């Protein structure tokens, strides 16, 4: 799958994989060594995340059902819990620095293509 910030005309990732089903969503990136540039994980449904058991920092972009950014975490650190985003349909977990590099902000529109991401 590919994710693009349409508002900023910026590529967020071209190798986004979906976490489908309860266990893949629960596991997320736990156990992974990191994310390479262009990689990411789409978790849906999802209104909050944690980083317990993670080995690296990552960026998190929470999206509403209409694909608007409703929450952002730059370089989400290990052993943390995010806020709860009641209106989020899912979250993109991306390599640390993607939010800064792309200038992604709250309210931006993000297009996710090429896979099965559901938006609430």
C-alpha positions in Angstrom: 0.0 0.0 0.0 1.0 3.6 -0.4 0.2 6.6 1.8 0.4 10.2 0.5 -0.3 13.5 2.3 -2.5 15.0 -0.3 -2.6 18.4 1.4 1.2 18.7 1.3 1.8 16.6 -1.8 4.2 14.5 0.2 4.8 10.7 0.1 4.5 9.2 3.6 5.4 5.7 2.6 5.2 3.4 -0.5 5.5 0.1 1.4 2.7 0.2 4.0 1.4 -3.1 5.2 -1.9 -3.6 6.9 -2.3 -5.2 10.3 -5.4 -7.2 9.8 -7.1 -9.1 12.6 -7.0 -8.7 16.3 -3.6 -10.3 17.0 -1.7 -8.5 14.2 -3.2 -5.2 15.4 -2.3 -6.0 19.0 1.3 -6.9 18.1 1.9 -4.0 15.7 5.6 -3.4 15.4 6.6 -5.2 18.6 9.6 -7.4 17.9 10.5 -5.5 14.7 14.1 -4.1 14.4 12.9 -0.9 12.9 11.3 0.6 9.8 13.2 1.4 6.7 12.5 4.6 4.7 9.2 4.1 2.8 7.9 1.3 5.1 5.0 1.5 7.5 2.1 -0.2 9.2 -1.6 0.6 8.9 -3.6 -0.5 12.0 -7.4 -0.3 11.7 -9.5 0.0 13.6 -7.4 1.8 16.1 -8.0 4.8 18.5 -4.8 4.5 20.5 -1.4 2.8 20.6 1.4 1.8 22.9 5.1 1.2 22.5 5.7 -1.3 25.2 8.2 -3.9 24.0 9.3 -1.7 21.0 13.0 -1.4 20.1 12.8 1.9 18.2 11.0 5.3 18.0 8.5 5.8 15.2 6.0 8.4 13.9 2.3 7.8 14.3 -0.4 9.5 12.2 -4.0 8.9 13.4 -6.6 9.3 10.6 -10.3 9.9 10.7 -12.8 8.0 8.6 -12.7 10.8 6.1 -8.9 10.4 5.9 -8.0 13.6 7.9 -5.1 13.7 10.4 -6.6 13.8 13.9 -3.5 13.0 15.9 0.2 13.1 15.5 3.2 11.7 17.4 6.6 12.5 16.2 9.3 10.0 17.3 6.9 8.1 19.6 9.3 6.8 22.3 9.4 3.3 23.8 7.2 2.3 26.7 4.6 5.0 26.2 0.8 5.1 25.7 -0.7 7.5 23.2 -3.8 9.6 23.8 -7.2 8.2 22.9 -8.5 9.5 19.5 -12.2 8.8 19.6 -12.8 9.7 16.0 -9.8 7.9 14.6 -10.4 5.1 12.1 -6.8 3.9 12.3 -3.2 4.9 12.6 -0.2 4.9 10.3 3.0 3.9 12.0 6.0 5.3 10.0 9.8 5.7 10.4 10.8 8.4 12.9 11.1 11.8 11.1 8.5 11.3 8.4 6.1 13.8 10.0 8.8 16.4 10.2 10.1 15.7 6.7 6.7 15.9 5.1 5.3 18.8 7.1 2.3 16.7 8.1 -0.1 18.6 10.3 -3.5 18.1 12.0 -6.3 18.4 9.4 -4.2 17.3 6.5 -5.8 14.8 4.1 -4.0 11.5 3.6 -4.7 9.1 0.8 -4.0 5.4 1.4 -4.1 3.3 -1.8 -3.3 -0.2 -3.0 -4.7 -2.3 -0.2 -7.5 -3.1 2.1 -7.4 -0.2 4.6 -10.8 0.3 6.1 -11.9 3.7 7.3 -14.5 3.1 10.0 
